[in-house]
Amino acid sequence: MGPLMASKTASKTASKTIPALIQSRRWGRIEVFPTAVAAIAGHAAMGCYGIGGMAARGLRDGFAQLLRREHFDKGVDVEQNEEGLVIDVYVIVQYGMRISEVAHNLQETVKFEVERSVNVPVVRVNVTVQGVREESR
């Protein structure tokens, strides 16, 4: 995987610090936290045709919670393994869309944008459709 690797020394605090992606360069070190990767993935997902919004992980009383723009990263989980990044995206699709096509497009878009932005391979993008949204007229 090259010089990028998960930091094994991340401190465990009450706020649950997440290990950073670290890359050493000639002039110093670059760290990209999974929350930053999640924000990139969330914004990429919202640009996809057929996505009605980002959803919080899990359901609340059987309903998906639609996230505001500033909290898109809450609808994305990012994990790192030996091969690269595994990204889980939780979305709400627009009514009338072919879910399989929307999900496939979302996978490709998120993979491309994250790899372009942080230069780390994305090995898997898992899409969880937690609801369907009908646009108000």
LOTIRO-948605 format. One record per residue (C-alpha): residue number from 1; residue in one letter; x, y, z. Coordinates in steps of 0.1 Angstrom, whole numbers, plus 5000, padded with zeros to 4 digits. Layout:
! LOTIRO-948605
LODO seq type east north   up
LODO NUM    A    X     Y    Z
...
END
This chain:
! LOTIRO-948605
LODO seq type east north   up
LODO   1    M 5000  5000 5000
LODO   2    G 5030  5023 5001
LODO   3    P 5038  5049 5027
LODO   4    L 5002  5053 5037
LODO   5    M 4991  5033 5068
LODO   6    A 4968  5035 5097
LODO   7    S 4982  5050 5128
LODO   8    K 4983  5023 5155
LODO   9    T 4992  5049 5182
LODO  10    A 4960  5070 5181
LODO  11    S 4950  5078 5216
LODO  12    K 4917  5065 5228
LODO  13    T 4898  5093 5244
LODO  14    A 4862  5098 5254
LODO  15    S 4855  5112 5219
LODO  16    K 4869  5080 5203
LODO  17    T 4898  5093 5182
LODO  18    I 4900  5076 5149
LODO  19    P 4934  5066 5134
LODO  20    A 4946  5089 5107
LODO  21    L 4959  5081 5072
LODO  22    I 4996  5092 5075
LODO  23    Q 5020  5099 5047
LODO  24    S 5056  5111 5053
LODO  25    R 5069  5136 5028
LODO  26    R 5102  5154 5023
LODO  27    W 5089  5185 5041
LODO  28    G 5069  5168 5068
LODO  29    R 5040  5146 5076
LODO  30    I 5005  5146 5061
LODO  31    E 4975  5132 5081
LODO  32    V 4941  5127 5066
LODO  33    F 4915  5116 5092
LODO  34    P 4887  5092 5082
LODO  35    T 4862  5119 5091
LODO  36    A 4877  5140 5063
LODO  37    V 4875  5111 5039
LODO  38    A 4838  5106 5050
LODO  39    A 4831  5143 5042
LODO  40    I 4845  5139 5007
LODO  41    A 4825  5107 5002
LODO  42    G 4793  5123 5015
LODO  43    H 4796  5153 4992
LODO  44    A 4804  5131 4963
LODO  45    A 4774  5109 4970
LODO  46    M 4751  5139 4972
LODO  47    G 4762  5149 4937
LODO  48    C 4749  5116 4923
LODO  49    Y 4717  5114 4903
LODO  50    G 4689  5098 4922
LODO  51    I 4702  5104 4957
LODO  52    G 4676  5122 4978
LODO  53    G 4699  5127 5008
LODO  54    M 4723  5112 5032
LODO  55    A 4710  5091 5061
LODO  56    A 4724  5086 5096
LODO  57    R 4736  5051 5103
LODO  58    G 4708  5029 5116
LODO  59    L 4671  5035 5118
LODO  60    R 4653  5054 5145
LODO  61    D 4619  5039 5153
LODO  62    G 4620  5022 5119
LODO  63    F 4627  5054 5099
LODO  64    A 4658  5068 5083
LODO  65    Q 4671  5101 5096
LODO  66    L 4678  5126 5068
LODO  67    L 4710  5145 5075
LODO  68    R 4717  5182 5069
LODO  69    R 4745  5192 5045
LODO  70    E 4769  5200 5074
LODO  71    H 4765  5164 5088
LODO  72    F 4770  5143 5056
LODO  73    D 4800  5127 5071
LODO  74    K 4777  5111 5097
LODO  75    G 4762  5090 5069
LODO  76    V 4796  5075 5060
LODO  77    D 4818  5049 5077
LODO  78    V 4855  5047 5066
LODO  79    E 4878  5018 5076
LODO  80    Q 4913  5011 5064
LODO  81    N 4927  4976 5059
LODO  82    E 4959  4963 5042
LODO  83    E 4946  4969 5007
LODO  84    G 4931  5003 5011
LODO  85    L 4899  5019 5023
LODO  86    V 4865  5003 5028
LODO  87    I 4837  5029 5027
LODO  88    D 4801  5024 5038
LODO  89    V 4776  5050 5026
LODO  90    Y 4740  5053 5040
LODO  91    V 4716  5071 5017
LODO  92    I 4680  5079 5009
LODO  93    V 4671  5076 4972
LODO  94    Q 4645  5096 4953
LODO  95    Y 4612  5079 4945
LODO  96    G 4610  5064 4911
LODO  97    M 4647  5057 4906
LODO  98    R 4661  5023 4898
LODO  99    I 4679  5016 4931
LODO 100    S 4705  4993 4916
LODO 101    E 4716  5018 4890
LODO 102    V 4717  5047 4915
LODO 103    A 4738  5025 4939
LODO 104    H 4762  5015 4912
LODO 105    N 4767  5051 4901
LODO 106    L 4772  5061 4937
LODO 107    Q 4799  5034 4942
LODO 108    E 4819  5045 4912
LODO 109    T 4816  5082 4920
LODO 110    V 4826  5078 4957
LODO 111    K 4855  5056 4947
LODO 112    F 4868  5080 4921
LODO 113    E 4865  5112 4942
LODO 114    V 4881  5097 4973
LODO 115    E 4910  5081 4954
LODO 116    R 4915  5114 4935
LODO 117    S 4914  5135 4967
LODO 118    V 4936  5114 4991
LODO 119    N 4955  5092 4967
LODO 120    V 4946  5060 4987
LODO 121    P 4930  5030 4969
LODO 122    V 4894  5023 4977
LODO 123    V 4888  4986 4977
LODO 124    R 4851  4986 4985
LODO 125    V 4822  5010 4986
LODO 126    N 4791  4995 5003
LODO 127    V 4758  5013 4998
LODO 128    T 4730  5009 5022
LODO 129    V 4697  5024 5010
LODO 130    Q 4678  5033 5042
LODO 131    G 4648  5050 5026
LODO 132    V 4630  5065 4997
LODO 133    R 4621  5101 4995
LODO 134    E 4593  5116 4974
LODO 135    E 4600  5152 4963
LODO 136    S 4574  5176 4976
LODO 137    R 4556  5195 4949
END
